[in-house]
Amino acid sequence: MVKLTKDELHFYTVDEEEITKEPVTIEWDANAAEKGGYEHFMLKEIYEQPRTITDTISPRIKNGDIVIDELNMTDEEIKAVKKIYIVACGSAYHTGVTAKYVLEGLVRIPVEVDVASEFRYRNPILEEGTMVVVISQSGETADTLAALREAKARGFKVLGIVNVVGSSIAREADSVMYTWAGPEIAVATTKAYSAQLAALYLLTMKLGRVRGTISDELFASLLEDIKKLPYQIELLLGQKEKIQRFANRYVGAKDIFFIGRGIDYAISLEGSLKLKEISYVHSEAYAAGELKHGTISLIEDGTLVVAVATQPALYQKTISNIVEVKARGAFVMAITTEDNTAMEKAADYIIYIPETNPYFANSLAIIPLQLFGYYVAVGKGCDVDKPRNLAKSVTVE
């Protein structure tokens, strides 16, 4: 509660106990709320992603190390973590799915990812040593906020990864990592999603460094790769016209399927969501290995399948899935790395991404998928910034 007088502000708890609040400066300027010459806010925000990632990672990289002061955990507390529980909704949930692969691969710690609306109602098992992480752009997502409160009620500390300073999750979480993406006006998230990924990469590197699962050599390599991401995204944005031309061919598509394995499956989830929420084209994402378990029956002559293949260890497996869908008449667009020359014989259309550590591939592969969804929606004449039936922040159940 707040008591306002002519000259002062006084803050109180619900029990009417006066408390002290430190001022927080929100460094957003008016230009962030303008299109700045772009046709839509979404396109502007897609192009702001290099800066967004830079703003999120730069303050936390100091003298060749990752420094996350806001984590508020000692090295001993980090070493005592036995499990990480990530809770989120929508695109934020997809960053959590990516983080599961990254954290388990680099930190070697079990990670469970849950949709917040499921977490809060299924009496989840939270054991001693569990670190709870909630992710939300707005910091006001109703189900995610309820999940935070559920975890705290059980005595667990919660880390919030949010974009909006002073939001409910930011206030109630025990510690907060801000993503510094700036205002995101378009309903469909792009730059906030990328900033969340960057924050999760930093968290992974910090935990792995402290727990000794990331060697000095690997850490230095990861540090160089994460610093390259903004420039590499700019290179991908330079392929805008190529992606637009391809998207125009599928403005009338009824169904589009996305497939991938491992981290590529997480990328597929977000790529599919971006397409369906702004273009209203029916789209689904599947783990590529699940195709034979039912999904392949939906593939027919001319069906577009988007295959994401950024993980070298899984290239051949994904190519085998591409061969399977092409045998049923599918047209395949592949998102893969520049060194994957075998894809040239398998896919019909290829978008190459620059080489990076496979754990960071999501940050690059998602760029052409965001542009693809955007241009399909524009071609259909959809309201890109304000899709029907959707809200920027879901503050009610």
Contacts in CASP RR format, 6 or more apart in sequence:
PFRMAT RR
TARGET T0000
AUTHOR 0000-0000-0000
METHOD contacts of the structure
MODEL  1
MVKLTKDELHFYTVDEEEITKEPVTIEWDANAAEKGGYEHFMLKEIYEQP
RTITDTISPRIKNGDIVIDELNMTDEEIKAVKKIYIVACGSAYHTGVTAK
YVLEGLVRIPVEVDVASEFRYRNPILEEGTMVVVISQSGETADTLAALRE
AKARGFKVLGIVNVVGSSIAREADSVMYTWAGPEIAVATTKAYSAQLAAL
YLLTMKLGRVRGTISDELFASLLEDIKKLPYQIELLLGQKEKIQRFANRY
VGAKDIFFIGRGIDYAISLEGSLKLKEISYVHSEAYAAGELKHGTISLIE
DGTLVVAVATQPALYQKTISNIVEVKARGAFVMAITTEDNTAMEKAADYI
IYIPETNPYFANSLAIIPLQLFGYYVAVGKGCDVDKPRNLAKSVTVE
1 11 0 8 1.000
1 12 0 8 1.000
1 13 0 8 1.000
1 14 0 8 1.000
1 16 0 8 1.000
2 9 0 8 1.000
2 10 0 8 1.000
2 11 0 8 1.000
2 12 0 8 1.000
3 9 0 8 1.000
3 10 0 8 1.000
3 11 0 8 1.000
3 12 0 8 1.000
9 21 0 8 1.000
10 18 0 8 1.000
11 18 0 8 1.000
11 19 0 8 1.000
11 20 0 8 1.000
11 21 0 8 1.000
12 18 0 8 1.000
12 19 0 8 1.000
13 19 0 8 1.000
24 165 0 8 1.000
24 166 0 8 1.000
26 165 0 8 1.000
28 182 0 8 1.000
28 183 0 8 1.000
32 182 0 8 1.000
32 183 0 8 1.000
33 183 0 8 1.000
33 185 0 8 1.000
35 41 0 8 1.000
35 44 0 8 1.000
36 44 0 8 1.000
37 44 0 8 1.000
38 44 0 8 1.000
38 47 0 8 1.000
39 378 0 8 1.000
40 186 0 8 1.000
40 374 0 8 1.000
40 378 0 8 1.000
40 384 0 8 1.000
40 385 0 8 1.000
41 185 0 8 1.000
41 186 0 8 1.000
41 385 0 8 1.000
42 186 0 8 1.000
42 188 0 8 1.000
42 190 0 8 1.000
42 278 0 8 1.000
42 374 0 8 1.000
42 384 0 8 1.000
42 385 0 8 1.000
43 374 0 8 1.000
43 384 0 8 1.000
45 184 0 8 1.000
45 185 0 8 1.000
45 186 0 8 1.000
45 190 0 8 1.000
45 191 0 8 1.000
46 190 0 8 1.000
46 191 0 8 1.000
46 237 0 8 1.000
46 367 0 8 1.000
46 370 0 8 1.000
46 371 0 8 1.000
46 374 0 8 1.000
47 237 0 8 1.000
48 181 0 8 1.000
48 191 0 8 1.000
49 190 0 8 1.000
49 191 0 8 1.000
49 194 0 8 1.000
49 230 0 8 1.000
49 233 0 8 1.000
49 367 0 8 1.000
50 229 0 8 1.000
50 230 0 8 1.000
50 231 0 8 1.000
50 233 0 8 1.000
50 234 0 8 1.000
50 237 0 8 1.000
51 230 0 8 1.000
52 179 0 8 1.000
52 180 0 8 1.000
52 181 0 8 1.000
52 182 0 8 1.000
52 191 0 8 1.000
52 192 0 8 1.000
52 194 0 8 1.000
52 195 0 8 1.000
52 198 0 8 1.000
53 194 0 8 1.000
53 195 0 8 1.000
53 198 0 8 1.000
53 229 0 8 1.000
53 230 0 8 1.000
53 233 0 8 1.000
53 363 0 8 1.000
54 230 0 8 1.000
55 180 0 8 1.000
55 181 0 8 1.000
55 195 0 8 1.000
56 179 0 8 1.000
56 180 0 8 1.000
56 181 0 8 1.000
56 195 0 8 1.000
56 198 0 8 1.000
56 199 0 8 1.000
56 202 0 8 1.000
57 198 0 8 1.000
57 201 0 8 1.000
57 202 0 8 1.000
57 226 0 8 1.000
57 227 0 8 1.000
59 180 0 8 1.000
60 66 0 8 1.000
60 67 0 8 1.000
60 68 0 8 1.000
60 202 0 8 1.000
61 67 0 8 1.000
61 223 0 8 1.000
61 227 0 8 1.000
64 220 0 8 1.000
64 223 0 8 1.000
65 209 0 8 1.000
66 202 0 8 1.000
66 205 0 8 1.000
66 206 0 8 1.000
66 209 0 8 1.000
66 223 0 8 1.000
68 177 0 8 1.000
68 202 0 8 1.000
68 203 0 8 1.000
68 206 0 8 1.000
70 175 0 8 1.000
70 176 0 8 1.000
70 177 0 8 1.000
70 178 0 8 1.000
71 159 0 8 1.000
71 175 0 8 1.000
71 177 0 8 1.000
71 203 0 8 1.000
71 206 0 8 1.000
72 174 0 8 1.000
72 175 0 8 1.000
73 175 0 8 1.000
75 210 0 8 1.000
78 206 0 8 1.000
78 207 0 8 1.000
78 210 0 8 1.000
78 211 0 8 1.000
79 210 0 8 1.000
79 211 0 8 1.000
80 129 0 8 1.000
81 109 0 8 1.000
81 129 0 8 1.000
81 130 0 8 1.000
81 131 0 8 1.000
81 207 0 8 1.000
82 109 0 8 1.000
82 110 0 8 1.000
82 127 0 8 1.000
82 128 0 8 1.000
82 129 0 8 1.000
82 130 0 8 1.000
83 109 0 8 1.000
83 110 0 8 1.000
83 111 0 8 1.000
83 112 0 8 1.000
83 127 0 8 1.000
83 129 0 8 1.000
83 130 0 8 1.000
83 131 0 8 1.000
84 103 0 8 1.000
84 109 0 8 1.000
84 110 0 8 1.000
84 111 0 8 1.000
84 112 0 8 1.000
84 130 0 8 1.000
84 131 0 8 1.000
84 132 0 8 1.000
84 133 0 8 1.000
85 111 0 8 1.000
85 112 0 8 1.000
85 114 0 8 1.000
85 124 0 8 1.000
85 126 0 8 1.000
85 130 0 8 1.000
85 131 0 8 1.000
85 132 0 8 1.000
85 133 0 8 1.000
85 151 0 8 1.000
86 96 0 8 1.000
86 99 0 8 1.000
86 100 0 8 1.000
86 111 0 8 1.000
86 112 0 8 1.000
86 113 0 8 1.000
86 114 0 8 1.000
86 133 0 8 1.000
86 134 0 8 1.000
86 135 0 8 1.000
87 113 0 8 1.000
87 114 0 8 1.000
87 115 0 8 1.000
87 116 0 8 1.000
87 119 0 8 1.000
87 132 0 8 1.000
87 133 0 8 1.000
87 134 0 8 1.000
87 135 0 8 1.000
87 144 0 8 1.000
87 147 0 8 1.000
87 148 0 8 1.000
87 151 0 8 1.000
88 95 0 8 1.000
88 96 0 8 1.000
88 113 0 8 1.000
88 115 0 8 1.000
88 116 0 8 1.000
88 134 0 8 1.000
88 135 0 8 1.000
88 136 0 8 1.000
88 141 0 8 1.000
88 144 0 8 1.000
89 115 0 8 1.000
89 116 0 8 1.000
89 117 0 8 1.000
89 136 0 8 1.000
89 141 0 8 1.000
89 143 0 8 1.000
89 144 0 8 1.000
89 394 0 8 1.000
90 115 0 8 1.000
90 273 0 8 1.000
91 137 0 8 1.000
91 189 0 8 1.000
91 192 0 8 1.000
91 193 0 8 1.000
91 270 0 8 1.000
91 273 0 8 1.000
92 135 0 8 1.000
92 136 0 8 1.000
92 137 0 8 1.000
92 141 0 8 1.000
92 144 0 8 1.000
92 189 0 8 1.000
92 193 0 8 1.000
92 196 0 8 1.000
93 113 0 8 1.000
93 115 0 8 1.000
93 116 0 8 1.000
93 135 0 8 1.000
94 193 0 8 1.000
94 266 0 8 1.000
94 269 0 8 1.000
94 270 0 8 1.000
94 273 0 8 1.000
95 135 0 8 1.000
95 193 0 8 1.000
95 196 0 8 1.000
95 197 0 8 1.000
95 200 0 8 1.000
96 113 0 8 1.000
96 135 0 8 1.000
96 200 0 8 1.000
96 266 0 8 1.000
97 113 0 8 1.000
97 265 0 8 1.000
97 266 0 8 1.000
97 269 0 8 1.000
98 197 0 8 1.000
98 200 0 8 1.000
98 263 0 8 1.000
98 266 0 8 1.000
98 267 0 8 1.000
98 362 0 8 1.000
99 111 0 8 1.000
99 113 0 8 1.000
99 133 0 8 1.000
99 197 0 8 1.000
99 200 0 8 1.000
99 203 0 8 1.000
99 204 0 8 1.000
100 111 0 8 1.000
100 112 0 8 1.000
100 113 0 8 1.000
100 266 0 8 1.000
101 262 0 8 1.000
101 263 0 8 1.000
101 266 0 8 1.000
101 359 0 8 1.000
102 200 0 8 1.000
102 201 0 8 1.000
102 204 0 8 1.000
102 263 0 8 1.000
102 359 0 8 1.000
103 109 0 8 1.000
103 111 0 8 1.000
103 200 0 8 1.000
103 203 0 8 1.000
103 204 0 8 1.000
103 207 0 8 1.000
104 110 0 8 1.000
104 111 0 8 1.000
105 359 0 8 1.000
106 204 0 8 1.000
106 205 0 8 1.000
106 208 0 8 1.000
106 213 0 8 1.000
106 214 0 8 1.000
106 359 0 8 1.000
107 204 0 8 1.000
107 207 0 8 1.000
107 208 0 8 1.000
107 211 0 8 1.000
107 213 0 8 1.000
107 214 0 8 1.000
108 211 0 8 1.000
108 213 0 8 1.000
109 207 0 8 1.000
109 211 0 8 1.000
114 124 0 8 1.000
114 147 0 8 1.000
115 143 0 8 1.000
116 134 0 8 1.000
116 141 0 8 1.000
116 143 0 8 1.000
116 144 0 8 1.000
116 146 0 8 1.000
116 147 0 8 1.000
117 143 0 8 1.000
117 397 0 8 1.000
119 143 0 8 1.000
119 147 0 8 1.000
119 150 0 8 1.000
120 143 0 8 1.000
120 146 0 8 1.000
120 147 0 8 1.000
120 150 0 8 1.000
124 150 0 8 1.000
126 132 0 8 1.000
126 151 0 8 1.000
126 154 0 8 1.000
126 156 0 8 1.000
130 156 0 8 1.000
131 157 0 8 1.000
131 159 0 8 1.000
132 148 0 8 1.000
132 151 0 8 1.000
132 156 0 8 1.000
132 157 0 8 1.000
132 158 0 8 1.000
132 159 0 8 1.000
133 158 0 8 1.000
133 159 0 8 1.000
133 160 0 8 1.000
133 161 0 8 1.000
133 203 0 8 1.000
134 144 0 8 1.000
134 145 0 8 1.000
134 147 0 8 1.000
134 148 0 8 1.000
134 151 0 8 1.000
134 158 0 8 1.000
134 159 0 8 1.000
134 160 0 8 1.000
134 161 0 8 1.000
134 169 0 8 1.000
134 173 0 8 1.000
135 144 0 8 1.000
135 160 0 8 1.000
135 161 0 8 1.000
135 162 0 8 1.000
135 196 0 8 1.000
136 144 0 8 1.000
136 145 0 8 1.000
136 160 0 8 1.000
136 161 0 8 1.000
136 162 0 8 1.000
136 163 0 8 1.000
136 167 0 8 1.000
136 169 0 8 1.000
137 162 0 8 1.000
137 163 0 8 1.000
137 164 0 8 1.000
137 179 0 8 1.000
137 181 0 8 1.000
137 184 0 8 1.000
137 189 0 8 1.000
137 192 0 8 1.000
137 193 0 8 1.000
137 196 0 8 1.000
137 393 0 8 1.000
138 162 0 8 1.000
138 163 0 8 1.000
138 164 0 8 1.000
138 167 0 8 1.000
138 392 0 8 1.000
138 393 0 8 1.000
138 395 0 8 1.000
139 145 0 8 1.000
139 162 0 8 1.000
139 163 0 8 1.000
139 164 0 8 1.000
139 167 0 8 1.000
139 168 0 8 1.000
139 169 0 8 1.000
139 170 0 8 1.000
139 393 0 8 1.000
140 164 0 8 1.000
140 167 0 8 1.000
140 168 0 8 1.000
140 169 0 8 1.000
140 393 0 8 1.000
140 395 0 8 1.000
141 169 0 8 1.000
141 393 0 8 1.000
141 394 0 8 1.000
141 395 0 8 1.000
142 394 0 8 1.000
142 395 0 8 1.000
142 396 0 8 1.000
142 397 0 8 1.000
143 394 0 8 1.000
143 397 0 8 1.000
144 169 0 8 1.000
145 168 0 8 1.000
145 169 0 8 1.000
145 172 0 8 1.000
148 158 0 8 1.000
148 160 0 8 1.000
148 169 0 8 1.000
148 172 0 8 1.000
148 173 0 8 1.000
149 172 0 8 1.000
151 158 0 8 1.000
152 158 0 8 1.000
152 172 0 8 1.000
152 174 0 8 1.000
157 174 0 8 1.000
157 175 0 8 1.000
158 172 0 8 1.000
158 173 0 8 1.000
158 174 0 8 1.000
158 175 0 8 1.000
159 173 0 8 1.000
159 174 0 8 1.000
159 175 0 8 1.000
159 176 0 8 1.000
159 177 0 8 1.000
159 203 0 8 1.000
160 169 0 8 1.000
160 170 0 8 1.000
160 173 0 8 1.000
160 175 0 8 1.000
160 176 0 8 1.000
160 177 0 8 1.000
161 176 0 8 1.000
161 177 0 8 1.000
161 179 0 8 1.000
161 196 0 8 1.000
161 199 0 8 1.000
161 200 0 8 1.000
162 169 0 8 1.000
162 170 0 8 1.000
162 173 0 8 1.000
162 176 0 8 1.000
162 177 0 8 1.000
162 178 0 8 1.000
162 179 0 8 1.000
163 178 0 8 1.000
163 179 0 8 1.000
163 180 0 8 1.000
163 181 0 8 1.000
163 182 0 8 1.000
163 184 0 8 1.000
163 192 0 8 1.000
163 195 0 8 1.000
164 170 0 8 1.000
165 178 0 8 1.000
169 176 0 8 1.000
170 176 0 8 1.000
170 178 0 8 1.000
177 199 0 8 1.000
177 202 0 8 1.000
177 203 0 8 1.000
179 192 0 8 1.000
179 195 0 8 1.000
179 196 0 8 1.000
179 198 0 8 1.000
179 199 0 8 1.000
180 195 0 8 1.000
181 191 0 8 1.000
181 192 0 8 1.000
181 194 0 8 1.000
181 195 0 8 1.000
182 191 0 8 1.000
184 190 0 8 1.000
184 191 0 8 1.000
184 192 0 8 1.000
184 392 0 8 1.000
185 385 0 8 1.000
185 392 0 8 1.000
186 384 0 8 1.000
186 385 0 8 1.000
187 277 0 8 1.000
187 278 0 8 1.000
187 385 0 8 1.000
187 386 0 8 1.000
187 387 0 8 1.000
187 390 0 8 1.000
187 391 0 8 1.000
187 392 0 8 1.000
188 274 0 8 1.000
188 277 0 8 1.000
188 278 0 8 1.000
188 384 0 8 1.000
188 387 0 8 1.000
188 390 0 8 1.000
190 274 0 8 1.000
190 370 0 8 1.000
193 270 0 8 1.000
193 366 0 8 1.000
194 233 0 8 1.000
194 363 0 8 1.000
194 366 0 8 1.000
197 362 0 8 1.000
197 363 0 8 1.000
198 226 0 8 1.000
198 229 0 8 1.000
198 363 0 8 1.000
201 222 0 8 1.000
201 226 0 8 1.000
201 359 0 8 1.000
201 360 0 8 1.000
201 363 0 8 1.000
202 226 0 8 1.000
204 359 0 8 1.000
205 214 0 8 1.000
205 219 0 8 1.000
205 222 0 8 1.000
205 223 0 8 1.000
205 226 0 8 1.000
208 214 0 8 1.000
209 219 0 8 1.000
214 222 0 8 1.000
221 357 0 8 1.000
222 357 0 8 1.000
222 359 0 8 1.000
222 360 0 8 1.000
225 356 0 8 1.000
225 357 0 8 1.000
225 360 0 8 1.000
226 360 0 8 1.000
228 354 0 8 1.000
228 356 0 8 1.000
229 356 0 8 1.000
229 360 0 8 1.000
229 363 0 8 1.000
229 364 0 8 1.000
232 353 0 8 1.000
232 354 0 8 1.000
232 356 0 8 1.000
232 364 0 8 1.000
233 363 0 8 1.000
233 364 0 8 1.000
233 367 0 8 1.000
235 354 0 8 1.000
236 353 0 8 1.000
236 354 0 8 1.000
236 364 0 8 1.000
236 367 0 8 1.000
236 368 0 8 1.000
237 367 0 8 1.000
237 371 0 8 1.000
239 351 0 8 1.000
239 368 0 8 1.000
239 371 0 8 1.000
240 371 0 8 1.000
242 351 0 8 1.000
243 351 0 8 1.000
243 368 0 8 1.000
243 371 0 8 1.000
243 372 0 8 1.000
243 375 0 8 1.000
244 371 0 8 1.000
244 375 0 8 1.000
246 333 0 8 1.000
246 349 0 8 1.000
246 372 0 8 1.000
247 371 0 8 1.000
247 372 0 8 1.000
247 373 0 8 1.000
247 374 0 8 1.000
247 375 0 8 1.000
247 376 0 8 1.000
247 379 0 8 1.000
248 375 0 8 1.000
248 379 0 8 1.000
250 256 0 8 1.000
250 281 0 8 1.000
250 304 0 8 1.000
250 376 0 8 1.000
251 376 0 8 1.000
251 379 0 8 1.000
251 380 0 8 1.000
252 281 0 8 1.000
252 380 0 8 1.000
253 281 0 8 1.000
253 304 0 8 1.000
253 376 0 8 1.000
254 281 0 8 1.000
254 282 0 8 1.000
255 281 0 8 1.000
255 282 0 8 1.000
255 283 0 8 1.000
255 284 0 8 1.000
255 298 0 8 1.000
255 303 0 8 1.000
255 304 0 8 1.000
256 272 0 8 1.000
256 275 0 8 1.000
256 281 0 8 1.000
256 282 0 8 1.000
256 283 0 8 1.000
256 303 0 8 1.000
256 304 0 8 1.000
256 305 0 8 1.000
256 306 0 8 1.000
257 272 0 8 1.000
257 283 0 8 1.000
257 284 0 8 1.000
257 285 0 8 1.000
257 286 0 8 1.000
257 295 0 8 1.000
257 298 0 8 1.000
257 299 0 8 1.000
257 303 0 8 1.000
257 304 0 8 1.000
257 305 0 8 1.000
257 306 0 8 1.000
258 268 0 8 1.000
258 269 0 8 1.000
258 271 0 8 1.000
258 272 0 8 1.000
258 283 0 8 1.000
258 284 0 8 1.000
258 285 0 8 1.000
258 286 0 8 1.000
258 305 0 8 1.000
258 306 0 8 1.000
258 307 0 8 1.000
258 308 0 8 1.000
259 265 0 8 1.000
259 268 0 8 1.000
259 285 0 8 1.000
259 286 0 8 1.000
259 287 0 8 1.000
259 288 0 8 1.000
259 289 0 8 1.000
259 291 0 8 1.000
259 305 0 8 1.000
259 306 0 8 1.000
259 307 0 8 1.000
259 308 0 8 1.000
259 318 0 8 1.000
259 321 0 8 1.000
259 325 0 8 1.000
260 267 0 8 1.000
260 268 0 8 1.000
260 285 0 8 1.000
260 286 0 8 1.000
260 287 0 8 1.000
260 288 0 8 1.000
260 307 0 8 1.000
260 308 0 8 1.000
260 309 0 8 1.000
260 318 0 8 1.000
260 321 0 8 1.000
261 287 0 8 1.000
261 288 0 8 1.000
261 289 0 8 1.000
261 311 0 8 1.000
261 314 0 8 1.000
261 317 0 8 1.000
261 318 0 8 1.000
262 287 0 8 1.000
262 311 0 8 1.000
262 314 0 8 1.000
263 310 0 8 1.000
263 311 0 8 1.000
263 358 0 8 1.000
263 359 0 8 1.000
263 361 0 8 1.000
263 362 0 8 1.000
264 288 0 8 1.000
264 308 0 8 1.000
264 309 0 8 1.000
264 310 0 8 1.000
264 311 0 8 1.000
264 314 0 8 1.000
264 318 0 8 1.000
264 361 0 8 1.000
264 365 0 8 1.000
265 285 0 8 1.000
265 286 0 8 1.000
265 287 0 8 1.000
265 288 0 8 1.000
265 308 0 8 1.000
266 362 0 8 1.000
267 308 0 8 1.000
267 310 0 8 1.000
267 335 0 8 1.000
267 361 0 8 1.000
267 362 0 8 1.000
267 365 0 8 1.000
267 366 0 8 1.000
267 369 0 8 1.000
268 285 0 8 1.000
268 286 0 8 1.000
268 306 0 8 1.000
268 308 0 8 1.000
269 285 0 8 1.000
270 362 0 8 1.000
270 366 0 8 1.000
270 369 0 8 1.000
271 283 0 8 1.000
271 285 0 8 1.000
271 306 0 8 1.000
271 366 0 8 1.000
271 369 0 8 1.000
271 370 0 8 1.000
271 372 0 8 1.000
271 373 0 8 1.000
272 283 0 8 1.000
272 284 0 8 1.000
272 285 0 8 1.000
273 283 0 8 1.000
273 285 0 8 1.000
274 369 0 8 1.000
274 370 0 8 1.000
274 373 0 8 1.000
274 374 0 8 1.000
275 281 0 8 1.000
275 283 0 8 1.000
275 369 0 8 1.000
275 372 0 8 1.000
275 373 0 8 1.000
275 376 0 8 1.000
276 282 0 8 1.000
276 283 0 8 1.000
277 387 0 8 1.000
277 390 0 8 1.000
278 373 0 8 1.000
278 374 0 8 1.000
278 377 0 8 1.000
278 382 0 8 1.000
278 384 0 8 1.000
278 387 0 8 1.000
279 373 0 8 1.000
279 376 0 8 1.000
279 377 0 8 1.000
279 380 0 8 1.000
279 382 0 8 1.000
280 377 0 8 1.000
280 380 0 8 1.000
280 382 0 8 1.000
280 387 0 8 1.000
280 388 0 8 1.000
281 376 0 8 1.000
281 380 0 8 1.000
284 295 0 8 1.000
286 295 0 8 1.000
288 307 0 8 1.000
288 317 0 8 1.000
288 318 0 8 1.000
288 321 0 8 1.000
289 317 0 8 1.000
289 321 0 8 1.000
291 321 0 8 1.000
291 324 0 8 1.000
291 325 0 8 1.000
292 324 0 8 1.000
296 324 0 8 1.000
296 325 0 8 1.000
296 328 0 8 1.000
299 305 0 8 1.000
299 325 0 8 1.000
299 328 0 8 1.000
299 329 0 8 1.000
299 330 0 8 1.000
300 328 0 8 1.000
300 329 0 8 1.000
301 328 0 8 1.000
301 329 0 8 1.000
302 329 0 8 1.000
302 330 0 8 1.000
302 331 0 8 1.000
303 325 0 8 1.000
303 328 0 8 1.000
303 329 0 8 1.000
303 330 0 8 1.000
303 331 0 8 1.000
304 330 0 8 1.000
304 331 0 8 1.000
304 332 0 8 1.000
304 333 0 8 1.000
305 322 0 8 1.000
305 325 0 8 1.000
305 330 0 8 1.000
305 331 0 8 1.000
305 332 0 8 1.000
305 333 0 8 1.000
306 332 0 8 1.000
306 333 0 8 1.000
306 334 0 8 1.000
306 335 0 8 1.000
306 369 0 8 1.000
306 372 0 8 1.000
307 318 0 8 1.000
307 321 0 8 1.000
307 322 0 8 1.000
307 332 0 8 1.000
307 333 0 8 1.000
307 334 0 8 1.000
307 335 0 8 1.000
307 347 0 8 1.000
308 318 0 8 1.000
308 334 0 8 1.000
308 335 0 8 1.000
308 336 0 8 1.000
308 365 0 8 1.000
308 369 0 8 1.000
309 315 0 8 1.000
309 318 0 8 1.000
309 319 0 8 1.000
309 334 0 8 1.000
309 335 0 8 1.000
309 336 0 8 1.000
309 337 0 8 1.000
309 340 0 8 1.000
309 343 0 8 1.000
310 335 0 8 1.000
310 336 0 8 1.000
310 337 0 8 1.000
310 353 0 8 1.000
310 358 0 8 1.000
310 361 0 8 1.000
310 362 0 8 1.000
310 364 0 8 1.000
310 365 0 8 1.000
311 358 0 8 1.000
311 361 0 8 1.000
312 337 0 8 1.000
312 339 0 8 1.000
312 340 0 8 1.000
312 358 0 8 1.000
313 358 0 8 1.000
315 336 0 8 1.000
315 340 0 8 1.000
315 342 0 8 1.000
315 343 0 8 1.000
316 342 0 8 1.000
319 342 0 8 1.000
319 343 0 8 1.000
319 346 0 8 1.000
322 332 0 8 1.000
322 334 0 8 1.000
322 346 0 8 1.000
322 347 0 8 1.000
323 346 0 8 1.000
325 332 0 8 1.000
326 332 0 8 1.000
326 346 0 8 1.000
326 348 0 8 1.000
331 348 0 8 1.000
331 349 0 8 1.000
332 346 0 8 1.000
332 347 0 8 1.000
332 348 0 8 1.000
332 349 0 8 1.000
333 347 0 8 1.000
333 348 0 8 1.000
333 349 0 8 1.000
333 350 0 8 1.000
333 351 0 8 1.000
334 343 0 8 1.000
334 346 0 8 1.000
334 347 0 8 1.000
334 349 0 8 1.000
334 350 0 8 1.000
334 351 0 8 1.000
335 350 0 8 1.000
335 351 0 8 1.000
335 353 0 8 1.000
335 365 0 8 1.000
335 368 0 8 1.000
335 369 0 8 1.000
336 343 0 8 1.000
336 347 0 8 1.000
336 350 0 8 1.000
336 351 0 8 1.000
336 352 0 8 1.000
336 353 0 8 1.000
337 352 0 8 1.000
337 353 0 8 1.000
337 354 0 8 1.000
337 355 0 8 1.000
337 361 0 8 1.000
338 352 0 8 1.000
338 353 0 8 1.000
338 354 0 8 1.000
338 355 0 8 1.000
339 355 0 8 1.000
343 350 0 8 1.000
344 350 0 8 1.000
351 368 0 8 1.000
353 361 0 8 1.000
353 364 0 8 1.000
353 365 0 8 1.000
353 367 0 8 1.000
353 368 0 8 1.000
354 364 0 8 1.000
356 363 0 8 1.000
356 364 0 8 1.000
374 384 0 8 1.000
377 384 0 8 1.000
378 384 0 8 1.000
END
